[in-house]
């Protein structure tokens, strides 16, 4: 057996022995050992969703094709460029990407340039001192040199590679987290836009009712002048007009707040928001295809982010476990070294090199490694629970919005019918009041009921449109580009 083969066998034996010792000394995690997540979801989102056949609208439509209003599309486009939260998340993505580069650097050998300059004097009473004196060596010995120095931790067990892959999964999670913020921004811009347009519609309705109430006030005043009415009737009708005129300023205040909320989401200072209310009261889509719940795992960015975080945590746990195994590092250097600058680059006399292999296995005082291992395992369990919670939340969001859309549509039908009946009741009350067959309170209360129902009708339509935007977000819509959406089809 050659000397080289013998040395290799010795090293292999030491590695195997250290690994065996490390394996037997890995602490038990007991009942807190990490597990795989539950990936099962129901077959559909409920009885109503079971009838909605077809792919999810979130996979079939990008936000600029889902939202028909051109002014809303302009607002969303600008918000996606300038939203402060999105810009913050972009920097988090860049940080995560830099971590991947750093982990890749740890996996590769490290090479650096080295320059040495030093001096040494040994005692004359030492063997080295007497030898230097006998050979006539200088009393103060210089040490001058330069060259290259390299070090490399050999990834025997794949620990460094796992750490690099974990960093890459964290980068993917940061990308998906930003995508989820995009869905939130798109939905919030839509919600705020419909809130603003509904306030315009409420102001328009209120102003129209005030004009009608002023006409009714003139009628009451005329009846009083004709000695067919009282001052009390005039005062009650005038108070009603004043009350509704006061409501104008509250709606104006709410409208300014809604405009500024949109401006903030767009990353700009307060200014007027362009919008059109022509299509606001038009019926929204009565059927929204949700697809199947398993599509949420592929399409919801927060679910995708949780899944990437889980993969990273699992790799971190394995990487922490591998720290109990021995590590092998190699260090080497080559260059010129001499005690005399004149002879520094003389070859081969001044050429120096070295090579060293280190095999280190933790045996005593491994508390820090055990703590990291238990912490990594606990973080993996956290990631499992976080993923399951995210999936549950995603499913619940869709189920809730389905119920909202269905019930809001039925509610709108009833309130619309109520408004029609109350309009007829107002006309009837005026006719009866002029014929002295109805009290002034009948006219007053009927008009008040009509205004309340009209406002409720506008509010319900707003809720419908906002719920539609929330459904789009719940299904994971809004973050894909047209190219990505076409690929998914």
C-alpha positions as a Python dict, from the first residue, in 0.01 Angstrom:
ca = {
    (1, 'X'): (0, 0, 0),
    (2, 'X'): (145, 339, -96),
    (3, 'X'): (188, 620, 155),
    (4, 'X'): (-69, 834, -33),
    (5, 'X'): (-330, 556, -24),
    (6, 'X'): (-266, 496, 344),
    (7, 'X'): (-314, 866, 424),
    (8, 'X'): (-635, 877, 225),
    (9, 'X'): (-769, 576, 412),
    (10, 'X'): (-681, 738, 744),
    (11, 'X'): (-866, 1056, 648),
    (12, 'X'): (-1170, 862, 526),
    (13, 'X'): (-1173, 662, 847),
    (14, 'X'): (-1157, 977, 1060),
    (15, 'X'): (-1445, 1135, 865),
    (16, 'X'): (-1658, 821, 903),
    (17, 'X'): (-1580, 797, 1275),
    (18, 'X'): (-1660, 1165, 1334),
    (19, 'X'): (-1984, 1133, 1139),
    (20, 'X'): (-2087, 828, 1339),
    (21, 'X'): (-2017, 1007, 1666),
    (22, 'X'): (-2205, 1317, 1551),
    (23, 'X'): (-2507, 1115, 1437),
    (24, 'X'): (-2535, 950, 1774),
    (25, 'X'): (-2512, 1285, 1955),
    (26, 'X'): (-2782, 1478, 1765),
    (27, 'X'): (-3038, 1584, 2027),
    (28, 'X'): (-3394, 1455, 2009),
    (29, 'X'): (-3667, 1709, 1927),
    (30, 'X'): (-3938, 1508, 2102),
    (31, 'X'): (-4297, 1607, 2034),
    (32, 'X'): (-4190, 1939, 1880),
    (33, 'X'): (-4038, 1779, 1571),
    (34, 'X'): (-4136, 1959, 1251),
    (35, 'X'): (-4389, 1799, 1016),
    (36, 'X'): (-4509, 1846, 661),
    (37, 'X'): (-4800, 2089, 609),
    (38, 'X'): (-5154, 1982, 535),
    (39, 'X'): (-5204, 2057, 165),
    (40, 'X'): (-5565, 1937, 140),
    (41, 'X'): (-5841, 2187, 61),
    (42, 'X'): (-6215, 2134, -5),
    (43, 'X'): (-6323, 2058, -362),
    (44, 'X'): (-6513, 2386, -397),
    (45, 'X'): (-6593, 2705, -209),
    (46, 'X'): (-6951, 2605, -124),
    (47, 'X'): (-7283, 2527, -286),
    (48, 'X'): (-7296, 2857, -473),
    (49, 'X'): (-6941, 2822, -606),
    (50, 'X'): (-7004, 2469, -724),
    (51, 'X'): (-7221, 2609, -1004),
    (52, 'X'): (-6954, 2854, -1124),
    (53, 'X'): (-6781, 2650, -1390),
    (54, 'X'): (-6459, 2767, -1555),
    (55, 'X'): (-6112, 2895, -1467),
    (56, 'X'): (-6074, 3163, -1206),
    (57, 'X'): (-6112, 3523, -1324),
    (58, 'X'): (-5781, 3590, -1150),
    (59, 'X'): (-5599, 3364, -1396),
    (60, 'X'): (-5795, 3479, -1700),
    (61, 'X'): (-5782, 3856, -1651),
    (62, 'X'): (-5506, 4099, -1566),
    (63, 'X'): (-5620, 4400, -1366),
    (64, 'X'): (-5638, 4626, -1673),
    (65, 'X'): (-5882, 4386, -1840),
    (66, 'X'): (-6079, 4306, -1523),
    (67, 'X'): (-6158, 4670, -1437),
    (68, 'X'): (-6348, 4837, -1721),
    (69, 'X'): (-6340, 5198, -1596),
    (70, 'X'): (-6060, 5384, -1783),
    (71, 'X'): (-6004, 5637, -1504),
    (72, 'X'): (-5966, 5356, -1251),
    (73, 'X'): (-5712, 5182, -1476),
    (74, 'X'): (-5504, 5502, -1496),
    (75, 'X'): (-5504, 5533, -1116),
    (76, 'X'): (-5398, 5170, -1067),
    (77, 'X'): (-5117, 5199, -1322),
    (78, 'X'): (-4972, 5503, -1151),
    (79, 'X'): (-5008, 5348, -806),
    (80, 'X'): (-4812, 5040, -914),
    (81, 'X'): (-4525, 5270, -1011),
    (82, 'X'): (-4520, 5503, -712),
    (83, 'X'): (-4686, 5329, -417),
    (84, 'X'): (-4454, 5370, -112),
    (85, 'X'): (-4522, 5023, 28),
    (86, 'X'): (-4441, 4861, -305),
    (87, 'X'): (-4113, 5050, -324),
    (88, 'X'): (-4025, 4936, 29),
    (89, 'X'): (-4099, 4574, -64),
    (90, 'X'): (-3882, 4613, -375),
    (91, 'X'): (-3584, 4695, -153),
    (92, 'X'): (-3659, 4388, 60),
    (93, 'X'): (-3644, 4181, -258),
    (94, 'X'): (-3309, 4333, -348),
    (95, 'X'): (-3180, 4256, 4),
    (96, 'X'): (-3294, 3893, -29),
    (97, 'X'): (-3128, 3869, -369),
    (98, 'X'): (-2802, 3998, -219),
    (99, 'X'): (-2824, 3726, 47),
    (100, 'X'): (-2837, 3465, -228),
    (101, 'X'): (-2519, 3610, -378),
    (102, 'X'): (-2356, 3602, -35),
    (103, 'X'): (-2446, 3235, 17),
    (104, 'X'): (-2307, 3153, -326),
    (105, 'X'): (-1981, 3319, -221),
    (106, 'X'): (-1959, 3100, 90),
    (107, 'X'): (-2000, 2791, -126),
    (108, 'X'): (-1707, 2885, -352),
    (109, 'X'): (-1334, 2897, -257),
    (110, 'X'): (-1199, 3226, -125),
    (111, 'X'): (-879, 3362, -284),
    (112, 'X'): (-698, 3678, -173),
    (113, 'X'): (-370, 3863, -224),
    (114, 'X'): (-131, 3887, 71),
    (115, 'X'): (168, 4113, 144),
    (116, 'X'): (387, 4047, 450),
    (117, 'X'): (642, 4270, 620),
    (118, 'X'): (783, 4191, 964),
    (119, 'X'): (1092, 4163, 1181),
    (120, 'X'): (1202, 3907, 1435),
    (121, 'X'): (1477, 3877, 1697),
    (122, 'X'): (1522, 3550, 1879),
    (123, 'X'): (1704, 3509, 2207),
    (124, 'X'): (2067, 3405, 2193),
    (125, 'X'): (2006, 3142, 2460),
    (126, 'X'): (1766, 2956, 2235),
    (127, 'X'): (1867, 2687, 1989),
    (128, 'X'): (1748, 2905, 1704),
    (129, 'X'): (1950, 3199, 1835),
    (130, 'X'): (2273, 2999, 1866),
    (131, 'X'): (2219, 2851, 1520),
    (132, 'X'): (2167, 3195, 1366),
    (133, 'X'): (2482, 3326, 1540),
    (134, 'X'): (2688, 3030, 1421),
    (135, 'X'): (2578, 3081, 1061),
    (136, 'X'): (2625, 3459, 1074),
    (137, 'X'): (2259, 3543, 1030),
    (138, 'X'): (2153, 3900, 1113),
    (139, 'X'): (2043, 3965, 1471),
    (140, 'X'): (1722, 4132, 1352),
    (141, 'X'): (1570, 3902, 1090),
    (142, 'X'): (1329, 4052, 839),
    (143, 'X'): (1035, 3861, 694),
    (144, 'X'): (921, 3998, 359),
    (145, 'X'): (679, 3829, 122),
    (146, 'X'): (381, 3845, -107),
    (147, 'X'): (156, 3597, -282),
    (148, 'X'): (-185, 3440, -299),
    (149, 'X'): (-378, 3279, -15),
    (150, 'X'): (-681, 3054, -59),
    (151, 'X'): (-926, 2885, 173),
    (152, 'X'): (-1217, 2656, 102),
    (153, 'X'): (-1463, 2475, 320),
    (154, 'X'): (-1539, 2154, 138),
    (155, 'X'): (-1916, 2102, 140),
    (156, 'X'): (-1891, 1733, 231),
    (157, 'X'): (-2248, 1701, 362),
    (158, 'X'): (-2413, 1967, 142),
    (159, 'X'): (-2472, 2210, 432),
    (160, 'X'): (-2351, 2517, 242),
    (161, 'X'): (-2549, 2421, -66),
    (162, 'X'): (-2865, 2389, 146),
    (163, 'X'): (-2802, 2730, 300),
    (164, 'X'): (-2765, 2875, -49),
    (165, 'X'): (-3091, 2711, -163),
    (166, 'X'): (-3267, 2837, 151),
    (167, 'X'): (-3155, 3191, 71),
    (168, 'X'): (-3292, 3149, -281),
    (169, 'X'): (-3630, 3038, -142),
    (170, 'X'): (-3634, 3342, 87),
    (171, 'X'): (-3570, 3558, -217),
    (172, 'X'): (-3865, 3393, -396),
    (173, 'X'): (-4078, 3451, -84),
    (174, 'X'): (-3987, 3821, -89),
    (175, 'X'): (-4086, 3842, -456),
    (176, 'X'): (-4422, 3678, -381),
    (177, 'X'): (-4475, 3904, -78),
    (178, 'X'): (-4432, 4204, -305),
    (179, 'X'): (-4675, 4049, -553),
    (180, 'X'): (-4928, 4014, -272),
    (181, 'X'): (-4886, 4383, -190),
    (182, 'X'): (-4958, 4452, -559),
    (183, 'X'): (-5290, 4266, -528),
    (184, 'X'): (-5369, 4464, -214),
    (185, 'X'): (-5284, 4797, -380),
    (186, 'X'): (-5496, 4715, -686),
    (187, 'X'): (-5792, 4615, -469),
    (188, 'X'): (-5754, 4913, -235),
    (189, 'X'): (-5735, 5160, -523),
    (190, 'X'): (-6053, 5006, -667),
    (191, 'X'): (-6230, 5014, -330),
    (192, 'X'): (-6133, 5376, -269),
    (193, 'X'): (-6229, 5475, -623),
    (194, 'X'): (-6578, 5326, -590),
    (195, 'X'): (-6612, 5488, -249),
    (196, 'X'): (-6528, 5825, -407),
    (197, 'X'): (-6770, 5776, -697),
    (198, 'X'): (-7045, 5667, -458),
    (199, 'X'): (-6997, 5988, -261),
    (200, 'X'): (-7040, 6186, -583),
    (201, 'X'): (-7361, 5995, -649),
    (202, 'X'): (-7485, 6054, -294),
    (203, 'X'): (-7418, 6428, -326),
    (204, 'X'): (-7602, 6436, -655),
    (205, 'X'): (-7898, 6251, -503),
    (206, 'X'): (-7900, 6472, -195),
    (207, 'X'): (-7894, 6793, -401),
    (208, 'X'): (-8180, 6663, -614),
    (209, 'X'): (-8384, 6581, -303),
    (210, 'X'): (-8312, 6923, -154),
    (211, 'X'): (-8456, 7084, -468),
    (212, 'X'): (-8771, 6873, -434),
    (213, 'X'): (-8795, 6954, -63),
    (214, 'X'): (-8766, 7324, -140),
    (215, 'X'): (-9054, 7286, -384),
    (216, 'X'): (-9252, 7112, -110),
    (217, 'X'): (-9162, 7396, 126),
    (218, 'X'): (-9305, 7647, -120),
    (219, 'X'): (-9625, 7442, -132),
    (220, 'X'): (-9652, 7442, 250),
    (221, 'X'): (-9591, 7816, 263),
    (222, 'X'): (-9861, 7872, 2),
    (223, 'X'): (-10107, 7664, 204),
    (224, 'X'): (-10024, 7866, 514),
    (225, 'X'): (-10075, 8194, 328),
    (226, 'X'): (-10410, 8061, 212),
    (227, 'X'): (-10499, 7987, 574),
    (228, 'X'): (-10502, 7615, 501),
    (229, 'X'): (-10184, 7539, 691),
    (230, 'X'): (-9990, 7635, 1001),
    (231, 'X'): (-9650, 7788, 1084),
    (232, 'X'): (-9553, 7457, 1244),
    (233, 'X'): (-9574, 7283, 906),
    (234, 'X'): (-9353, 7553, 750),
    (235, 'X'): (-9097, 7525, 1029),
    (236, 'X'): (-9081, 7145, 1006),
    (237, 'X'): (-9028, 7150, 629),
    (238, 'X'): (-8769, 7431, 655),
    (239, 'X'): (-8582, 7237, 924),
    (240, 'X'): (-8580, 6930, 698),
    (241, 'X'): (-8424, 7135, 415),
    (242, 'X'): (-8162, 7280, 650),
    (243, 'X'): (-8076, 6935, 786),
    (244, 'X'): (-8012, 6797, 439),
    (245, 'X'): (-7813, 7105, 340),
    (246, 'X'): (-7592, 7035, 643),
    (247, 'X'): (-7539, 6676, 524),
    (248, 'X'): (-7379, 6815, 208),
    (249, 'X'): (-7073, 6931, 406),
    (250, 'X'): (-7030, 6593, 572),
    (251, 'X'): (-7036, 6421, 233),
    (252, 'X'): (-6790, 6680, 101),
    (253, 'X'): (-6558, 6602, 393),
    (254, 'X'): (-6578, 6231, 323),
    (255, 'X'): (-6508, 6296, -44),
    (256, 'X'): (-6188, 6487, 34),
    (257, 'X'): (-6073, 6204, 263),
    (258, 'X'): (-6145, 5946, -9),
    (259, 'X'): (-5952, 6148, -268),
    (260, 'X'): (-5654, 6186, -38),
    (261, 'X'): (-5657, 5815, 41),
    (262, 'X'): (-5622, 5742, -330),
    (263, 'X'): (-5348, 6005, -364),
    (264, 'X'): (-5157, 5845, -77),
    (265, 'X'): (-5180, 5502, -238),
    (266, 'X'): (-5043, 5659, -556),
    (267, 'X'): (-4753, 5815, -366),
    (268, 'X'): (-4845, 6177, -439),
    (269, 'X'): (-4970, 6480, -250),
    (270, 'X'): (-5344, 6568, -238),
    (271, 'X'): (-5499, 6669, -567),
    (272, 'X'): (-5821, 6618, -760),
    (273, 'X'): (-5897, 6265, -877),
    (274, 'X'): (-6041, 6217, -1227),
    (275, 'X'): (-6341, 5984, -1226),
    (276, 'X'): (-6667, 5918, -1402),
    (277, 'X'): (-6987, 5797, -1239),
    (278, 'X'): (-7178, 5716, -1557),
    (279, 'X'): (-7142, 5341, -1514),
    (280, 'X'): (-7145, 5331, -1135),
    (281, 'X'): (-7510, 5226, -1097),
    (282, 'X'): (-7488, 4975, -1384),
    (283, 'X'): (-7512, 4613, -1264),
    (284, 'X'): (-7173, 4450, -1200),
    (285, 'X'): (-7107, 4095, -1331),
    (286, 'X'): (-7362, 3861, -1176),
    (287, 'X'): (-7134, 3555, -1203),
    (288, 'X'): (-6767, 3549, -1109),
    (289, 'X'): (-6584, 3226, -1188),
    (290, 'X'): (-6372, 3123, -891),
    (291, 'X'): (-6206, 2812, -1027),
    (292, 'X'): (-6123, 2536, -779),
    (293, 'X'): (-5962, 2594, -437),
    (294, 'X'): (-5639, 2421, -540),
    (295, 'X'): (-5576, 2710, -782),
    (296, 'X'): (-5520, 2932, -478),
    (297, 'X'): (-5201, 2737, -405),
    (298, 'X'): (-5067, 2836, -747),
    (299, 'X'): (-5215, 3183, -785),
    (300, 'X'): (-5236, 3355, -445),
    (301, 'X'): (-4903, 3535, -389),
    (302, 'X'): (-4927, 3513, -9),
    (303, 'X'): (-4976, 3134, -33),
    (304, 'X'): (-4682, 3106, -272),
    (305, 'X'): (-4471, 3320, -37),
    (306, 'X'): (-4564, 3103, 261),
    (307, 'X'): (-4472, 2791, 64),
    (308, 'X'): (-4131, 2935, -30),
    (309, 'X'): (-4070, 3040, 331),
    (310, 'X'): (-4158, 2687, 440),
    (311, 'X'): (-3908, 2538, 193),
    (312, 'X'): (-3640, 2777, 320),
    (313, 'X'): (-3713, 2691, 684),
    (314, 'X'): (-3694, 2319, 608),
    (315, 'X'): (-3352, 2361, 444),
    (316, 'X'): (-3235, 2577, 735),
    (317, 'X'): (-3327, 2298, 977),
    (318, 'X'): (-3135, 2038, 777),
    (319, 'X'): (-2840, 2276, 747),
    (320, 'X'): (-2841, 2335, 1124),
    (321, 'X'): (-2852, 1959, 1182),
    (322, 'X'): (-2549, 1905, 959),
    (323, 'X'): (-2343, 2131, 1184),
    (324, 'X'): (-2314, 1832, 1419),
    (325, 'X'): (-2112, 1657, 1147),
    (326, 'X'): (-1739, 1723, 1094),
    (327, 'X'): (-1637, 2002, 860),
    (328, 'X'): (-1344, 1982, 620),
    (329, 'X'): (-1154, 2294, 518),
    (330, 'X'): (-850, 2339, 298),
    (331, 'X'): (-610, 2631, 320),
    (332, 'X'): (-324, 2697, 80),
    (333, 'X'): (-86, 2974, -15),
    (334, 'X'): (186, 3040, -272),
    (335, 'X'): (424, 3334, -324),
    (336, 'X'): (768, 3469, -254),
    (337, 'X'): (923, 3507, 92),
    (338, 'X'): (1269, 3615, 202),
    (339, 'X'): (1457, 3789, 484),
    (340, 'X'): (1635, 4008, 227),
    (341, 'X'): (1446, 4236, -12),
    (342, 'X'): (1717, 4193, -274),
    (343, 'X'): (1650, 3821, -290),
    (344, 'X'): (1270, 3847, -271),
    (345, 'X'): (1187, 3734, -625),
    (346, 'X'): (1473, 3491, -667),
    (347, 'X'): (1346, 3164, -806),
    (348, 'X'): (1323, 2900, -687),
    (349, 'X'): (1507, 2991, -365),
    (350, 'X'): (1244, 3243, -242),
    (351, 'X'): (933, 3061, -359),
    (352, 'X'): (717, 2953, -65),
    (353, 'X'): (397, 2755, -52),
    (354, 'X'): (185, 2570, 199),
    (355, 'X'): (-123, 2352, 207),
    (356, 'X'): (-327, 2247, 507),
    (357, 'X'): (-639, 2040, 555),
    (358, 'X'): (-853, 2073, 869),
    (359, 'X'): (-1110, 1820, 984),
    (360, 'X'): (-1309, 1956, 1278),
    (361, 'X'): (-1596, 1783, 1453),
    (362, 'X'): (-1784, 1928, 1753),
    (363, 'X'): (-1748, 1700, 2055),
    (364, 'X'): (-1770, 1908, 2374),
    (365, 'X'): (-1970, 2222, 2455),
    (366, 'X'): (-2212, 2203, 2163),
    (367, 'X'): (-2479, 2414, 2331),
    (368, 'X'): (-2473, 2681, 2060),
    (369, 'X'): (-2517, 2424, 1782),
    (370, 'X'): (-2799, 2250, 1970),
    (371, 'X'): (-2970, 2584, 2029),
    (372, 'X'): (-2948, 2675, 1660),
    (373, 'X'): (-3084, 2333, 1564),
    (374, 'X'): (-3382, 2359, 1799),
    (375, 'X'): (-3449, 2717, 1689),
    (376, 'X'): (-3438, 2620, 1322),
    (377, 'X'): (-3678, 2332, 1388),
    (378, 'X'): (-3917, 2566, 1571),
    (379, 'X'): (-3899, 2816, 1284),
    (380, 'X'): (-3984, 2534, 1045),
    (381, 'X'): (-4291, 2450, 1254),
    (382, 'X'): (-4384, 2817, 1253),
    (383, 'X'): (-4356, 2814, 874),
    (384, 'X'): (-4583, 2506, 860),
    (385, 'X'): (-4849, 2672, 1076),
    (386, 'X'): (-4812, 2999, 885),
    (387, 'X'): (-4864, 2820, 552),
    (388, 'X'): (-5171, 2634, 678),
    (389, 'X'): (-5314, 2957, 822),
    (390, 'X'): (-5253, 3141, 494),
    (391, 'X'): (-5430, 2870, 293),
    (392, 'X'): (-5722, 2872, 538),
    (393, 'X'): (-5740, 3251, 522),
    (394, 'X'): (-5733, 3246, 140),
    (395, 'X'): (-6014, 2991, 122),
    (396, 'X'): (-6220, 3186, 379),
    (397, 'X'): (-6169, 3513, 188),
    (398, 'X'): (-6313, 3362, -130),
    (399, 'X'): (-6604, 3197, 53),
    (400, 'X'): (-6688, 3525, 230),
    (401, 'X'): (-6680, 3729, -89),
    (402, 'X'): (-6897, 3474, -268),
    (403, 'X'): (-7157, 3509, 6),
    (404, 'X'): (-7124, 3889, -4),
    (405, 'X'): (-7175, 3911, -380),
    (406, 'X'): (-7478, 3682, -369),
    (407, 'X'): (-7648, 3857, -77),
    (408, 'X'): (-7564, 4209, -196),
    (409, 'X'): (-7724, 4134, -534),
    (410, 'X'): (-8045, 4020, -362),
    (411, 'X'): (-8034, 4317, -126),
    (412, 'X'): (-7994, 4560, -415),
    (413, 'X'): (-8302, 4417, -588),
    (414, 'X'): (-8513, 4468, -276),
    (415, 'X'): (-8392, 4823, -211),
    (416, 'X'): (-8440, 4914, -577),
    (417, 'X'): (-8801, 4796, -550),
    (418, 'X'): (-8837, 4990, -225),
    (419, 'X'): (-8715, 5310, -396),
    (420, 'X'): (-8968, 5267, -677),
    (421, 'X'): (-9252, 5221, -426),
    (422, 'X'): (-9142, 5521, -221),
    (423, 'X'): (-9128, 5743, -530),
    (424, 'X'): (-9489, 5657, -595),
    (425, 'X'): (-9567, 5712, -226),
    (426, 'X'): (-9415, 6063, -239),
    (427, 'X'): (-9631, 6157, -538),
    (428, 'X'): (-9936, 6012, -366),
    (429, 'X'): (-9863, 6197, -39),
    (430, 'X'): (-9838, 6529, -220),
    (431, 'X'): (-10166, 6476, -400),
    (432, 'X'): (-10342, 6374, -77),
    (433, 'X'): (-10184, 6664, 112),
    (434, 'X'): (-10305, 6916, -146),
    (435, 'X'): (-10651, 6762, -119),
    (436, 'X'): (-10632, 6786, 262),
    (437, 'X'): (-10663, 6411, 292),
    (438, 'X'): (-10315, 6360, 436),
    (439, 'X'): (-10116, 6527, 712),
    (440, 'X'): (-9796, 6723, 639),
    (441, 'X'): (-9606, 6461, 840),
    (442, 'X'): (-9701, 6200, 581),
    (443, 'X'): (-9531, 6406, 310),
    (444, 'X'): (-9229, 6480, 530),
    (445, 'X'): (-9171, 6125, 647),
    (446, 'X'): (-9229, 5974, 302),
    (447, 'X'): (-8969, 6205, 148),
    (448, 'X'): (-8731, 6122, 431),
    (449, 'X'): (-8780, 5749, 373),
    (450, 'X'): (-8720, 5793, -1),
    (451, 'X'): (-8392, 5978, 52),
    (452, 'X'): (-8277, 5715, 302),
    (453, 'X'): (-8360, 5433, 59),
    (454, 'X'): (-8184, 5610, -229),
    (455, 'X'): (-7872, 5653, -18),
    (456, 'X'): (-7889, 5288, 85),
    (457, 'X'): (-7924, 5185, -279),
    (458, 'X'): (-7606, 5378, -367),
    (459, 'X'): (-7425, 5229, -68),
    (460, 'X'): (-7527, 4877, -169),
    (461, 'X'): (-7404, 4929, -525),
    (462, 'X'): (-7074, 5054, -384),
    (463, 'X'): (-7051, 4746, -162),
    (464, 'X'): (-7112, 4527, -466),
    (465, 'X'): (-6832, 4685, -664),
    (466, 'X'): (-6595, 4678, -369),
    (467, 'X'): (-6680, 4315, -299),
    (468, 'X'): (-6604, 4234, -662),
    (469, 'X'): (-6260, 4395, -622),
    (470, 'X'): (-6208, 4201, -298),
    (471, 'X'): (-6306, 3877, -473),
    (472, 'X'): (-6048, 3946, -746),
    (473, 'X'): (-5787, 3998, -476),
    (474, 'X'): (-5899, 3690, -279),
    (475, 'X'): (-5851, 3475, -589),
    (476, 'X'): (-5499, 3613, -633),
    (477, 'X'): (-5569, 3855, -915),
    (478, 'X'): (-5386, 4173, -1004),
    (479, 'X'): (-5018, 4086, -981),
    (480, 'X'): (-4966, 3904, -1311),
    (481, 'X'): (-4866, 4073, -1633),
    (482, 'X'): (-5040, 3990, -1960),
    (483, 'X'): (-4754, 3759, -2057),
    (484, 'X'): (-4772, 3564, -1730),
    (485, 'X'): (-5151, 3541, -1756),
    (486, 'X'): (-5128, 3401, -2109),
    (487, 'X'): (-4870, 3143, -1994),
    (488, 'X'): (-5106, 3028, -1718),
    (489, 'X'): (-5382, 2966, -1972),
}
